[in-house]
Amino acid sequence: MKEVDFWVNFLANAFTIVASGIAIYVFIANRDKLTSALNAIVNYSIQLTLSDLRYKVERLNDYTAADKEQMYEIINLLNDIEGQIIGNKILNSALSEQLTKISNFTNNPANRTPKTQFGE
């Protein structure tokens, strides 16, 4: 019985080594195809995020900051936008300046008061 167990384990390990070798070969031989497929998935993900951000920014046009009830909706939309930007490394680095402005507006109530164009 020990001999059967030995051969079963030996064959299982041998097949594992062969399967791993095949996987490594396929990965190396098709590296360009795998890279382009992964890049396509990443680009598609970024496009989806950008279209969602665009929709939320367009929704901001429907609100007025002077209205208290609408201000809460504006802050919620800005928090959603901020969260999506923070969650995406590429957008986070590309939109860091806008992210800082959004964060300052949503986290500091003093920045929410309407100001005239002359700073009064």
N, C-alpha and C positions, 0 to 999 in steps of 0.2 A: 504494500500500500504506500510506503514511503517513496518507492521508486516511481509510482504513478504520479504522486504529488510533486515530486521533483521535476518530472518531465512536463507536467501541466504548467507549473510556475516558470520553468525555463522557456517553454514556447510562448507563454503570455508575455514574458519580458522581452523575448526576441522580436515578437510582433510589435510591441510597443516601441522598441528601438527603430525598427524598420518604418513604422508609421510616422514617427517623429522625424526621421531622415527625409521621408517624402514631403512632409509638411515644410521643412526647412528649405528643401530644394524648390518647391513650388513658390514659396515666399520670395526666395532670391531670384528665381527665373522670371517672376511676374511682378517684380517690385514696382515698375513704372505703372502698370495697370492698377495695382492696389493703391498706389499713391494718388493717381488721378481720381479713382473712385472715392477715396477718403476726402480729397479736396472738394469734389463735387458735393458730397454730403455736408461738409462744413460750409461751403458757399450757400447752399440751399438753406441751411439753418440760419445763416446770417441774413439772407433775403427775407425769410419769414419774420425774423425779429424786427428788421427794418420796416417791413410793411405794417406790422402791429404797432410799432412806435409812431409811424406816420399817421395811422388811424387815430391814435390817442392824442397826438398833437393837433390833428384836425378837430377833434372833439373839444379841445381847449378853446377853440374859436367860438364855440357856442355859449361860453360862460363869461360872466362879468365879475371882475375881482371886487367891485364895489358892493356887490350883494353878498351878505354874510352866508346865506344858504349855498350859494354857488361857490363861495370861497372854499367850503369844505370839499365840494366835488373837484375843484381845481387842485387842491392839495392831494386828494386821493389819486387823481390822474398823474400828478407829478411824482408821487411816491411809486406808482406802478412803473412809470418811465424810468425812474431812478433805479428801481430794482432790476429791471431788464438790462439796463446798461451795466450795472455792477456785475450781474451774472454772466456777462459775455466779455471775455478778456480782450477781444479785438475791439469791440465798441467801447469798452472801458478806457483803453488807451487812446482811441481816436476822439472820444467825446469827453475827455477829462475836464476840460474847461466848462462845458455846459453842465456836466455832472456837479461840479462845485457850485455853480450858480443855482441849480435846482435844489441842492442840499441846503445852501444858505437860506433860500426862500422858504422851504418847507420846515426847517428846523428852528428858524428864528422869527418869532412873531413880529418883531420890530421892523423887519424887512417887508412886511405885508401891507403897510400903510400906503395908500395912494399918495404919490408925490407929483407936484407940478413940474413942468419942464424947466423952471428956474430954480428948483431945489428948495422951495419955501416949505 
